[in-house]
Amino acid sequence: MQTRGMALPKVGSIGEYIREQRQQAKISLRQLAEAAGVSNPYLSQIERGLRKPSAEILNQIAKGLRISAQALYVQAGLIEDREPPSDVTTAIRADTHLTERQRQVLIDIYESFRKEKRAEDEQTSQNAHPRHGSGPDDEEPLPEEFLAALEPYAATSRNGNVTQETKEG
Protein backbone atom coordinates (compact mmCIF):
# COMPACT_ATOMS: atom_id res chain seq x y z
CA MET A 1 0.00 0.00 0.00
CA GLN A 2 1.47 3.33 -1.07
CA THR A 3 1.33 6.26 1.31
CA ARG A 4 0.79 9.55 -0.46
CA GLY A 5 1.73 12.83 1.19
CA MET A 6 0.77 13.08 4.84
CA ALA A 7 -2.06 10.50 4.75
CA LEU A 8 -1.54 7.63 7.16
CA PRO A 9 -2.64 4.23 5.88
CA LYS A 10 -5.74 2.65 7.43
CA VAL A 11 -6.06 5.19 10.28
CA GLY A 12 -9.74 5.76 9.52
CA SER A 13 -10.51 2.06 9.21
CA ILE A 14 -9.06 1.18 12.63
CA GLY A 15 -11.27 3.83 14.23
CA GLU A 16 -14.31 2.60 12.31
CA TYR A 17 -13.49 -0.96 13.32
CA ILE A 18 -13.17 -0.01 17.00
CA ARG A 19 -16.50 1.86 16.81
CA GLU A 20 -18.20 -1.14 15.13
CA GLN A 21 -16.83 -3.53 17.75
CA ARG A 22 -17.88 -1.17 20.56
CA GLN A 23 -21.41 -0.83 19.16
CA GLN A 24 -21.72 -4.60 18.64
CA ALA A 25 -20.67 -5.11 22.25
CA LYS A 26 -23.23 -2.45 23.30
CA ILE A 27 -20.55 -0.49 25.17
CA SER A 28 -20.70 3.31 25.32
CA LEU A 29 -17.74 5.45 24.30
CA ARG A 30 -17.39 6.48 27.95
CA GLN A 31 -17.42 2.86 29.19
CA LEU A 32 -14.77 1.81 26.67
CA ALA A 33 -12.59 4.85 27.39
CA GLU A 34 -12.76 3.99 31.10
CA ALA A 35 -12.04 0.27 30.50
CA ALA A 36 -9.12 1.12 28.21
CA GLY A 37 -7.74 3.81 30.53
CA VAL A 38 -7.92 6.60 27.94
CA SER A 39 -9.87 9.86 27.89
CA ASN A 40 -13.25 10.15 26.13
CA PRO A 41 -12.00 12.81 23.68
CA TYR A 42 -8.93 10.70 22.80
CA LEU A 43 -11.02 7.58 22.13
CA SER A 44 -13.49 9.66 20.14
CA GLN A 45 -10.63 11.03 17.99
CA ILE A 46 -9.35 7.47 17.41
CA GLU A 47 -12.83 6.34 16.32
CA ARG A 48 -13.16 9.30 13.96
CA GLY A 49 -9.76 8.56 12.43
CA LEU A 50 -8.11 11.75 13.72
CA ARG A 51 -5.60 9.92 15.90
CA LYS A 52 -3.49 6.83 15.33
CA PRO A 53 -3.36 4.75 18.52
CA SER A 54 -0.13 3.06 19.63
CA ALA A 55 0.08 -0.73 19.95
CA GLU A 56 -0.17 -0.32 23.73
CA ILE A 57 -3.38 1.73 23.47
CA LEU A 58 -4.79 -0.79 20.96
CA ASN A 59 -4.03 -3.53 23.46
CA GLN A 60 -5.96 -1.68 26.19
CA ILE A 61 -8.86 -1.01 23.80
CA ALA A 62 -8.92 -4.69 22.80
CA LYS A 63 -9.16 -5.67 26.48
CA GLY A 64 -11.98 -3.16 26.96
CA LEU A 65 -13.80 -4.62 23.94
CA ARG A 66 -13.00 -8.19 25.00
CA ILE A 67 -11.55 -9.00 21.58
CA SER A 68 -8.08 -10.19 20.63
CA ALA A 69 -5.44 -7.49 20.36
CA GLN A 70 -4.24 -9.26 17.21
CA ALA A 71 -7.53 -8.40 15.47
CA LEU A 72 -6.91 -4.71 16.19
CA TYR A 73 -3.22 -4.88 15.20
CA VAL A 74 -4.19 -6.42 11.86
CA GLN A 75 -6.92 -3.81 11.34
CA ALA A 76 -4.48 -1.00 12.20
CA GLY A 77 -1.97 -2.41 9.72
CA LEU A 78 0.60 -3.03 12.48
CA ILE A 79 0.81 -6.71 11.55
CA GLU A 80 -0.04 -8.54 8.36
CA ASP A 81 -2.87 -11.01 8.44
CA ARG A 82 -2.30 -13.98 6.17
CA GLU A 83 -6.03 -14.28 5.55
CA PRO A 84 -9.11 -12.27 6.47
CA PRO A 85 -10.74 -13.13 9.80
CA SER A 86 -13.00 -16.12 9.44
CA ASP A 87 -16.78 -15.91 9.60
CA VAL A 88 -16.62 -18.50 12.38
CA THR A 89 -14.40 -16.28 14.55
CA THR A 90 -16.64 -13.29 13.82
CA ALA A 91 -19.72 -15.31 14.80
CA ILE A 92 -18.11 -16.51 18.04
CA ARG A 93 -17.09 -12.95 18.97
CA ALA A 94 -20.61 -11.69 18.24
CA ASP A 95 -22.35 -14.37 20.35
CA THR A 96 -23.65 -12.61 23.45
CA HIS A 97 -24.78 -15.90 25.02
CA LEU A 98 -21.17 -16.89 25.70
CA THR A 99 -18.84 -15.52 28.36
CA GLU A 100 -15.61 -13.82 27.35
CA ARG A 101 -13.66 -16.90 28.46
CA GLN A 102 -15.89 -19.28 26.50
CA ARG A 103 -15.49 -17.15 23.36
CA GLN A 104 -11.70 -17.05 23.73
CA VAL A 105 -11.47 -20.82 24.31
CA LEU A 106 -13.60 -21.53 21.22
CA ILE A 107 -11.53 -19.16 19.10
CA ASP A 108 -8.25 -20.65 20.39
CA ILE A 109 -9.42 -24.18 19.62
CA TYR A 110 -10.72 -23.17 16.19
CA GLU A 111 -7.46 -21.37 15.33
CA SER A 112 -5.38 -24.35 16.50
CA PHE A 113 -7.39 -26.66 14.22
CA ARG A 114 -6.87 -24.28 11.30
CA LYS A 115 -3.13 -24.04 12.02
CA GLU A 116 -2.94 -27.85 12.22
CA LYS A 117 -4.78 -28.20 8.90
CA ARG A 118 -2.49 -25.65 7.21
CA ALA A 119 0.58 -27.53 8.48
CA GLU A 120 -0.96 -30.79 7.24
CA ASP A 121 -1.69 -29.26 3.82
CA GLU A 122 1.88 -27.94 3.55
CA GLN A 123 3.25 -31.37 4.51
CA THR A 124 0.99 -33.04 1.92
CA SER A 125 2.04 -30.68 -0.86
CA GLN A 126 5.73 -31.20 0.03
CA ASN A 127 5.30 -34.98 -0.03
CA ALA A 128 3.32 -34.68 -3.29
CA HIS A 129 1.06 -37.56 -2.32
CA PRO A 130 -2.08 -37.16 -0.22
CA ARG A 131 -2.67 -39.14 2.95
CA HIS A 132 -4.76 -42.25 2.48
CA GLY A 133 -7.39 -43.58 4.85
CA SER A 134 -7.45 -40.48 6.98
CA GLY A 135 -10.46 -40.81 9.23
CA PRO A 136 -11.53 -39.86 12.72
CA ASP A 137 -9.14 -42.47 14.17
CA ASP A 138 -5.94 -40.71 13.14
CA GLU A 139 -6.93 -37.24 14.33
CA GLU A 140 -4.66 -35.69 16.92
CA PRO A 141 -6.03 -35.45 20.48
CA LEU A 142 -6.75 -31.95 21.74
CA PRO A 143 -3.80 -30.15 23.37
CA GLU A 144 -3.75 -30.33 27.18
CA GLU A 145 -4.54 -26.63 27.72
CA PHE A 146 -7.72 -26.95 25.64
CA LEU A 147 -8.76 -30.09 27.51
CA ALA A 148 -8.25 -28.22 30.78
CA ALA A 149 -10.29 -25.27 29.51
CA LEU A 150 -13.05 -27.60 28.30
CA GLU A 151 -13.16 -29.56 31.58
CA PRO A 152 -16.15 -27.62 33.02
CA TYR A 153 -18.14 -28.35 29.84
CA ALA A 154 -17.09 -32.00 29.44
CA ALA A 155 -20.14 -33.21 31.37
CA THR A 156 -22.44 -31.74 28.71
CA SER A 157 -20.81 -33.82 25.97
CA ARG A 158 -23.11 -36.71 24.99
CA ASN A 159 -20.55 -38.77 23.12
CA GLY A 160 -17.69 -38.25 25.59
CA ASN A 161 -15.26 -36.97 22.93
CA VAL A 162 -14.15 -34.09 25.14
CA THR A 163 -12.75 -36.35 27.87
CA GLN A 164 -9.05 -36.96 28.24
CA GLU A 165 -9.41 -40.64 27.42
CA THR A 166 -9.42 -39.87 23.68
CA LYS A 167 -5.81 -40.99 23.26
CA GLU A 168 -5.69 -44.57 22.03
CA GLY A 169 -2.71 -46.50 23.31
N, C-alpha and C positions, 0 to 999 in steps of 0.2 A: 504494500500500500504506500503510495507516494504522499508525502506531506508537502502541501503547497503553502508558501508564505508562513504566516503565524498560526495557521489552523492546526490544532492538535487532533490526531486521529482518534476516532471513537469516543471522544469525551462526552458528547451528547448522548450516545447510546448507553453508556454505563449509567448515567443519571436516569435515563428513561427506564432502564432495566431495574435499577434499584426502586424507582417509584412503582413499577408494575409489581415487583415482588412484595413491596410494602402493602400495596392495595390488596393484592391477593391474600396476604396474611391478615388483612383487616387491622393493620397497625397504623396509628396516626403518625404524622411527621414528628410531632413532639415525643411520642412514645419511643420511636426509633432513635431519635437524636439522644434521648436519655439513655436508652439501652446501649447505644454505641459510644456514649461519652463524648458527643460533639454538640455544638450549639445548634439550635433550630435554624438560624440564618445560614450557617455553614452547610448543613444537610440540604436545605432548600436550594442553595446555589449548586450543590453537587447534582441534585435531581434535575435542575434546569440546565445543566451542562455548562455552567459558568465557572466551575472549579473542577480541577482534576484531583481526586483523592489519592493519597499515598497508599501503598500496599498495606501499611499498618491500619490506616483508617478503614480501608476496604475490609480488612479482617474483622474489625470491630463491628462494622455494619453487617457483615455476613452473620456474625454471632447474634446480633440484634434481630436479624431476619430469620434466624434459625435455618440458614442454607449454607452450603459449603463455600468456603472462601475461594476455592478453586473456580467455582462457577463465576464469581465476580472478577477474579483475576483474568479469566479467559475473556469475559465480556469487556473488560477494561483494556484488553490487548496487552496485558503484562505477560501473559504466557500464551503459547499457541495451543489450541485444542486440535487434536488430530481429527476429530469428527464432531459434528454438532451434538449438543446434548440430546440424549435419547428421549423419545416420548414416554417411555416407561419411567425414567427418572423424573421427568416433569410431572407425570401423573402422581408418583409417590409423594413428591414435594407438595403437591396441591391438595393431597388428601387430608382433610381436617379431622378425620376420625382416628388418625394415628397420632401417637405422641412423637415429640421430636426424636427421641431415642429409637423408637420403632422405625421411623422414616429413615434415619441414618443407617440403621442395621440393614434394612432392606436394600438401600442404595449400595452399601458396601458389598453385600452379598452379590447383588446384580452385577456391579462393576467387576468383582473378582471372577465371576463366571465369564463375563465378556473378555477379560484379560486372558483367562485360561483358553478360551476359544480362539482368540487371536494367535496366541502362542502355538496352539495346536495346528491352526491353519498355516502358520509360517513353517512349522516343522514338516507338515504334509507337502507343502510346495517345494521345500528343500529336498525332501526325499523323493519327490516326483512320483510317488505312488500312494494313493489314498489308503487309509486304514480299512481293513476288512473286518466284518463282524462286530463293529462297534455297537454295543447295546448298553442298556442300563447297568449291566454287570461290570463293565470296565470303566465306569465313571469314578472320578476321584472322590473320596469322602470330603465333607466340608472341613475347612481349616478349624483348628481348635477354638480360636477366638470367636468364630461365628457360632459354633456349637454352644459355647458358653453364653453368648448373647441370646441364643434361641431357647436356652434352657427353660425360662419361665413360660414359653409358649409350647413346649414339647408336648405337654399333656393334651393340648387341643388337637394334636395330629392324630388322625384316624388310622393311618397306615403305619405309623411308627417310624417313618423315614428320618425324622429329625433326631432320633436318639443316637447316642454315641456308639451303639452296637452295629453301625452300618459297615464297618470295616470287616471284610471277610478274610479269615486267616487260614 
